[in-house]
Amino acid sequence: MTREPQPIRVLIAKPGLDGHDRGAKVLVRALRDAGMEVIYTGLFQTPEMVARAAMQEDVQVVGLSILSGAHMSLFPRILTALTDEGHDDVLVVAGGTIPAADVSRVKAMGVAEVFTPGTPLDAIVTYIRKNAPVRLAETL
Amino acid sequence: MGMVDRAVGGDRRALARLASVVEAGGDAADTVYASLPTPPVDTQVIGITGPPGAGKSSIINRLVEAYLGRGDDVAALFIDPSSPFTGGAVLGDRIRMDEWADDRVFLRSLASRGWESGLAPSTAFMVRLFAAVGFERVIVESVGVGQDAVDIRELVDTVVVVQVPNLGDTVQTLKAGILEIADLYVVNKSDLPGSQTAVRELNALLRLVESDPSRYPAQVRAVSASRGTGIEDVLSTLDHHRAWLADHATTSTSAERQASWYLRKRLQAEVHELSAADGFRAVTADLISGACGATEATRRVRELLVGR
């Protein structure tokens, strides 16, 4: 019996003090409809909660939705926390109101791509499908 | 050091990766399963089931808090439905979880991946994995279910059915199915009107018939997961059931029930996959046209399955 390829597992997180989750919910729905398994953690997540959830759920992708303007302080803490959890072989992407001037700085931190308002959902799905790390069979 | 050894030694990252291997199934999962050590403690596997929105995840959050408070470790598996159209899933139970920055807690979400009865294909093996690495409590939360999803009782030691007020009249509690399987009924949202009625009706249902001495006398508890009331009582009832099980040897072990469940469901899933094949469609067409009867059609499908 041939095995179906495993669905891509994605964590969508709302870090920090940011109560606006409509964008995150739209994206969660779009990724679900694209056949992915999407873990949504809800609002007000600390960097450590995001990283721990990503590790326990063994996701290939972490999507950070942020509209509070705190991305420059929260994103480095999340990336560090992911390394602390040993879960650094993960594609980290971000979306929300991230000013154009900050995009290159966010990418320099290690966020692979930034999807600002107006990005077509298809573009996000396609990007994730293309770039989600493939989990190679490890030595057991 | 191999991944299994690292997971058993407490490496949570290794455990998370092993869970993915087990979930994916196939030869690698079989290899993991074969190399798991005997669980170091007598793990209590607790199943939590009930309708969507009843508060299953919120109750688990409170149980995690209570177990941690007395120094016990606890793993929870949260199962949510996969889409029958795209295979995708939204796994949203972590939303109810507080921050548990403690290695004694491990939470994992699973998609049902097309298996029915509110459980994921890997559920039995996941339970075995978390027991093998030493979790004393493993909680399994089913998909939100209605009246007839009773399979969870095959996979766990203790069945908790969560109910909420105002789900219907007393005839609902008389119906067969999910309201027969609980060791513990938890009426959540006890802060809402109607909860005492729900507790009373469940208690009345349990007293309608003489209790079967070979079965645990089911209990009813009212809680408010949002306010955190009644949780200690639930915890002590779960402990009571565990002690009762230890004193009452049952005819089949949980390992036997889990293995049997897995094999039955796996064959069902294979039949489901077969139903998309040309040979199966040909049998369906013959059944519709009357070229063969139901018994003959079933025999031909059985042959197709064996021939795969």
Chai-1 contact restraints between the chains, C-beta under 6 A:
chainA,res_idxA,chainB,res_idxB,connection_type,confidence,min_distance_angstrom,max_distance_angstrom,comment,restraint_id
A,R3,B,G26,contact,1.0,0.0,6.0,A-B,restraint_1
A,Q6,B,A24,contact,1.0,0.0,6.0,A-B,restraint_2
A,V28,B,V90,contact,1.0,0.0,6.0,A-B,restraint_3
A,R32,B,G88,contact,1.0,0.0,6.0,A-B,restraint_4
A,R32,B,V90,contact,1.0,0.0,6.0,A-B,restraint_5
A,D33,B,T86,contact,1.0,0.0,6.0,A-B,restraint_6
A,G35,B,T86,contact,1.0,0.0,6.0,A-B,restraint_7
A,G35,B,G87,contact,1.0,0.0,6.0,A-B,restraint_8
A,G35,B,G88,contact,1.0,0.0,6.0,A-B,restraint_9
A,M36,B,G88,contact,1.0,0.0,6.0,A-B,restraint_10
A,E37,B,A89,contact,1.0,0.0,6.0,A-B,restraint_11
A,E37,B,A111,contact,1.0,0.0,6.0,A-B,restraint_12
A,V38,B,V90,contact,1.0,0.0,6.0,A-B,restraint_13
A,I39,B,L91,contact,1.0,0.0,6.0,A-B,restraint_14
A,I39,B,S109,contact,1.0,0.0,6.0,A-B,restraint_15
A,Y40,B,G92,contact,1.0,0.0,6.0,A-B,restraint_16
A,T41,B,R94,contact,1.0,0.0,6.0,A-B,restraint_17
A,G42,B,I95,contact,1.0,0.0,6.0,A-B,restraint_18
A,E48,B,A101,contact,1.0,0.0,6.0,A-B,restraint_19
A,M49,B,E99,contact,1.0,0.0,6.0,A-B,restraint_20
A,A53,B,R94,contact,1.0,0.0,6.0,A-B,restraint_21
A,M55,B,R13,contact,1.0,0.0,6.0,A-B,restraint_22
A,M55,B,A16,contact,1.0,0.0,6.0,A-B,restraint_23
A,Q56,B,A16,contact,1.0,0.0,6.0,A-B,restraint_24
A,Q56,B,F106,contact,1.0,0.0,6.0,A-B,restraint_25
A,Q56,B,L107,contact,1.0,0.0,6.0,A-B,restraint_26
A,Q56,B,R108,contact,1.0,0.0,6.0,A-B,restraint_27
A,E57,B,S109,contact,1.0,0.0,6.0,A-B,restraint_28
A,D58,B,A16,contact,1.0,0.0,6.0,A-B,restraint_29
A,D58,B,R17,contact,1.0,0.0,6.0,A-B,restraint_30
A,D58,B,S20,contact,1.0,0.0,6.0,A-B,restraint_31
A,G86,B,R13,contact,1.0,0.0,6.0,A-B,restraint_32
A,L140,B,G2,contact,1.0,0.0,6.0,A-B,restraint_33
A,L140,B,M3,contact,1.0,0.0,6.0,A-B,restraint_34
A,L140,B,T31,contact,1.0,0.0,6.0,A-B,restraint_35
